[in-house]
């Protein structure tokens, strides 16, 4: 009788040890999974941040892509800030949508063509660390730097086949 009670205690201890090892393994798998998930979410967020500005600007260029409506240049005669100009004619008046970088933000400013406004007059679109534009024939290349310092480039073709002529 004493032998069977001792055997029963050893079996119980063995079951508790196996249960404890199993519980520890489950916790390790959960912790490793949570860490993996956290790093994937962080990486996905960073990729989204770095792609957002180029995607926004490319969409704007495509939506304004008519003959002579897209150009790059300075913000104004006094301010040489790299700026994307998107022109449209509404009821006989030519309007200029300017996209540019100023003091930590990407701005967009909708105004009459030739209006002399300050850069802070625009609407803040997205926080960033920089944005520049260059144009070679019918291709506009933009270089955007997000708040994390990640630089991304995008090139968008002007499909209307003409360079800007709103000068």
N, C-alpha and C positions, 0 to 999 in steps of 0.2 A: 504494500500500500504506500509506504514511504517512497519507494523507488518510482512509482507511477506519478505521485504528486510532484517529485523533483523533476521528472521528465516533462510534466505538464508546464512547470515554471520555465524550464529551458525553452520549450516550444513557444511559450508566450513572449519570452525575451527575444527570441529569434524573430518572431513576427513583428515585434515593436521595432527592432533594429532595421528590418527590411522596410517597414513602413516609414521610418525616419529617413533612410537613404532615398526612398522614392519621393518623399516630400521635399527633401533638399534638391533633388534633381529637377523636380517640377519648378521650384523657385528659381533655380539657375536658368532654366529654359525661359521662364517668364522675364527675368531680368535681361538676359541676352536679347530676347525678342523686343523688349521695350527699348533697349539701347539702339538696336538696328532700326526700329521704326522711327525713333527720334532722329537719327542721322539721315534717314531717307527723307523725312519731312523737311529737315533743315536744308538738305541739298536741293530738294524740289522747290522750296521757297526761294533759294538763291538763284536757281535757274529762271524762275518766274520773274524775279526782280530784274535780272540782267536782260531778259528778252522783252520786257514790257515796253520800254521806251522805244526801241527800234520798231516794234510791232505797231505801236500807236502812230509813229511818224510815217511809216510805210503805208498804213491804212489811209492817213490823211492825204498823202501824195496821190495814191490811187483814186481817191474820191474826187480830187481836183484835176485829174489828168485829162485836160482838154488842151487844145492847141494854145500854146503860149501862157498857160496858167500856172506853171510851176517854175520857180527860180530860187537860186541861193544867192546870198550876198550879205551886205552889212545891215544892221538893224535900222540905222538912219545915217544921214550924212555926217553927223557928229559922233556916232557910236558905231565902231567897226565890229561889233559883236557878230559872230557867225549866226546867220538867220536863214530860215527857210521861209520863202514868200509864196503864198498860195493866193492867186488872184481869181476873182469872179466878178461878173458884171450883173448888177441887180438894178433894174429900172433905169438903165443908162449910166449909172455910177459904178466905177471900178473900186472894189474893196480888196483889201490886202489882209490876209490872215497870216500873221507872223508866228513862227515857232522858234524859240530861242532859249538859251540858258542864262539865268541871272540869279546870283546870290543863293545858290543851293537848291534851286528849283528849275524845272522846265516850265516855261510860260507859253501861253498862247494869247495873242492879241488880235482882235478883229477890229479893223479901222478902215477909213477911206484911204485909198492909195495916196501916198505922199504926206499923210498926216504926220506931224512931228510930235511924237509922244515920248515920254520917258519909259524905260524898260519895266519899271514897277507898275505901270498902268495895265499890264496884261493880267490874265488869270493864271494862278498857280495850277499847274496840271499834275506834277509829280516831283517828289524830292529826288535830287540827283547831285552828282559831283562834277558833271560837265556834259556838253553836247556841242559838236561841231559838224558842219556840213561842207561838202565839196561837190562840185558838179563838173563832169566831163561829158560834153555833148548831151546825150539823153539819159545819162545815168547819174543819179544823186547818191552819194555815199555819205552815211552819217556814222559818227563815232560817238557813242554814249558811254558815260561812266556813271554807274549807280552809286548809292551812298556807301556801299561796302568796298568801293574801289575797283569793282569788276568792270572791265571795259569790253564793250561789244560793238561790232560793226555790222552794218547792213547796207546793201545797195539795192536801190529800186529804180527800175527803168521807167522812163516816161514814154508811154506807149502811143501817145498822140503823134509822135514822130517829129515834133518841132521843139526848138529851144524857146525859152520865154521871150516874148516880144512886147511886154507891157511897159517898156521904158519910155 
